[in-house]
Amino acid sequence: MEHFDVAIVGYGPTGATLAHLLGQCGLKTLVLERESVAYHLPRAVHFDAEVMQVFQWIGIAEAMEPKTFYHPGMRFVDGSGKLLLDWPRPQGEGPQGWRANYRFHQPDLEELLRERLKARSSVSVRTRCDVFNAEDKGDLVELRFEDMSRGKVERVTAKYVVGCDGARSLIRRYIESDMEDYGFHERWLVVDVILNQDKPDLGDHSIQYCVPERPATYVRCPGLRRRWEITVLPDEDANEISKPENVWKLLSDWVTPEEAVLERTAVYVFHSLVAERWRKGRLLLAGDACHQTPPFMGQGMCAGIRDVANLYWKLALACQGKVKGNRAEFLLDTYESERKPNAAEYIRTAVRLGGLINAAGTEEALRAALPGVDGSARMVSIAPPLGPGLGFGDKAGRLFGQPRLSDGDLMNEVYPHQFALVSEDDLARGLELPPGVALVTTAQSNADRHLAHLGARAAVLRPDGHTLGAADTKEELALLLESVLPNPITQNEPEMV
């Protein structure tokens, strides 16, 4: 029976990204996916700079960026077309080294993730494999699955299993986790079209139509693709409303059958759910398996990528034996304690926003529902900190940003998967660093503006780009550095182009 460090159930963007990250750390990784190929139609359409930074880590950001469309922001209008709130997104390079937001076509991303994963020598991918049993035996997990290409039941073992297997997760059933309900359950018709030619009057902004009779959302996607999400009323039949003639009636204010073709129509029930337990022994959850959100913040896929960015290096340290026993248990427990509050806060914001869109909220109410929008409606930050876990002080668990070095490289291009000290030059001078901890000073980078935003003279960053803690004196910094864990071992692999 073959044994792996980590087995991943599910090969969507969350599972594929986790496989890349674990492969970079040299972990022997297995991905099991029921379907034979990636889903070919649009699903997620938005990701942000934090996610693009993770794509940078795994080597696909530069190839993905040309496939995206810039996102100027979101506008909220009422039934008469009156602008209630203009919520612009910052343009140009932001703190993570990338634009704040991106519109994309999910099949483009999945193709890139899967193609590039072929270069990860320690990762095995098996499609048409339906997992039906996961048994945690204490020191390992045994998985049983049917290889549907051969009609054969097989078994493998792994130190850990991560369920990236969606809203109906099998692994969540074995964890026996209930779902916390945040109260939003609505049917919406999602319509993707391809224009025959550009239609500039539709605009590039996302638009939330705050119309109580039938709230709707318009999304500008890459190329000639456009999306509408439209509320399905309680007395409407999902099959009837999805018929082309009825879809075109609903789209008649924006586009006609002569101007576009329907690419996809589907009625979804948007939920707001968070799993009560994200880990049980050697079984863990990530992505839709542990949280489901309404779409109004565009954070569904983003949350899954954040999950695996938090989890991968903790699994690497545990699998490599660099943390053992109770220390390893504590480290893996911080995955849920850190990520769950962050994901839940995004979902609560999306639920508040959805309620206001449905009720034709006022400008004041919309601003109150959107943390990080100041009096001029300009974005400051919507990213909540991590929950309690691995960190020290009130500045722990903050998303720090990615300094750009003097030669133009971004920090994580030079120091991937490492703890790093980012410091004012004089504060770090003469300081002895733990083995493998990177040093980036204000003398060799633009770290000064990142430190100023944090409000500290120095910060120790974890491999996921969040702060372990901050310091303003050499004494505080020395104490902080004593708490740094070993760095995951990375594997030298062929350069991916």
LINCOR-V715039 format. One record per backbone hydrogen bond with DSSP energy under -0.5 kcal/mol. NH is the residue of the N-H (numbers start at 0). CO is the residue of the C=O. If there is no record, write none. Layout:
BEGIN
NH;CO, NH;CO
END
This chain:
BEGIN
1;154, 3;156, 4;27, 5;27, 6;159, 7;29, 8;6, 8;161, 9;7, 9;31, 15;11, 16;12, 17;13, 18;14, 19;15, 20;16, 21;17, 22;18, 23;19, 24;20, 25;22, 26;21, 28;26, 28;121, 29;5, 30;123, 31;7, 32;125, 42;43, 46;101, 48;99, 51;47, 52;48, 53;49, 54;50, 55;51, 56;52, 57;53, 58;55, 59;54, 60;54, 63;59, 64;60, 65;61, 66;63, 67;64, 68;102, 70;100, 71;69, 73;86, 74;205, 75;84, 76;207, 77;81, 78;209, 80;77, 83;75, 83;81, 84;75, 86;73, 86;84, 87;85, 87;376, 88;71, 93;97, 96;93, 99;89, 101;46, 102;68, 103;44, 105;43, 105;103, 107;104, 108;104, 109;105, 110;106, 111;107, 112;108, 113;109, 114;110, 115;111, 116;112, 117;113, 117;114, 118;115, 119;116, 120;118, 122;119, 123;28, 125;30, 127;34, 128;32, 129;127, 129;145, 130;128, 131;143, 132;143, 134;141, 135;133, 136;134, 136;139, 138;136, 140;157, 141;134, 142;140, 142;155, 143;132, 144;153, 145;129, 146;144, 146;151, 147;127, 147;145, 148;127, 149;146, 150;146, 151;146, 153;144, 155;142, 156;1, 157;140, 158;3, 159;4, 160;281, 161;6, 162;160, 162;283, 163;8, 163;161, 168;165, 172;168, 173;169, 174;170, 175;171, 176;171, 179;273, 181;179, 181;271, 184;182, 185;269, 187;267, 188;229, 189;187, 189;265, 190;188, 190;227, 191;263, 192;225, 193;260, 194;223, 195;258, 196;258, 201;198, 202;199, 205;72, 206;217, 207;74, 208;206, 208;215, 209;76, 209;207, 210;208, 211;209, 213;210, 215;208, 216;228, 217;206, 218;226, 220;218, 220;224, 224;221, 225;192, 226;218, 227;190, 228;216, 229;188, 230;214, 231;186, 232;230, 235;232, 240;236, 241;237, 242;239, 245;242, 246;242, 247;243, 248;244, 249;245, 250;246, 251;248, 253;250, 254;250, 258;255, 259;255, 260;193, 262;191, 263;191, 265;189, 267;187, 267;265, 269;185, 269;267, 271;183, 272;291, 273;179, 274;289, 275;177, 279;282, 282;279, 283;160, 284;277, 285;162, 288;285, 289;286, 290;286, 291;272, 296;293, 297;294, 302;298, 303;299, 304;300, 305;301, 306;302, 307;303, 308;304, 309;305, 310;306, 311;307, 313;310, 314;310, 315;311, 316;312, 317;313, 318;314, 319;315, 320;317, 321;316, 322;316, 326;323, 327;323, 328;324, 329;325, 330;326, 331;327, 332;328, 333;329, 334;331, 335;331, 336;332, 337;333, 338;334, 339;335, 341;337, 342;338, 343;339, 344;340, 345;341, 346;342, 347;343, 348;344, 349;345, 350;346, 351;347, 352;348, 353;349, 354;350, 355;351, 356;352, 357;353, 358;354, 359;356, 360;355, 365;361, 366;362, 367;363, 368;364, 369;365, 369;366, 370;368, 372;369, 373;371, 373;377, 376;373, 378;87, 379;371, 383;381, 385;396, 386;337, 390;388, 391;467, 395;392, 396;466, 397;394, 399;397, 399;464, 400;464, 401;94, 404;402, 404;408, 405;443, 407;404, 410;402, 412;409, 413;409, 413;410, 414;410, 417;414, 419;460, 420;437, 421;419, 421;458, 422;420, 422;439, 423;456, 427;423, 428;424, 430;427, 432;430, 436;433, 437;418, 437;435, 439;420, 441;422, 443;440, 445;403, 448;445, 449;445, 450;446, 451;447, 452;448, 453;449, 454;450, 455;450, 456;470, 457;470, 458;421, 459;468, 460;419, 460;458, 461;465, 464;461, 466;397, 467;459, 468;459, 470;457, 476;472, 477;473, 478;474, 479;475, 480;476, 481;477, 482;478, 482;479, 483;480, 490;23, 492;490
END
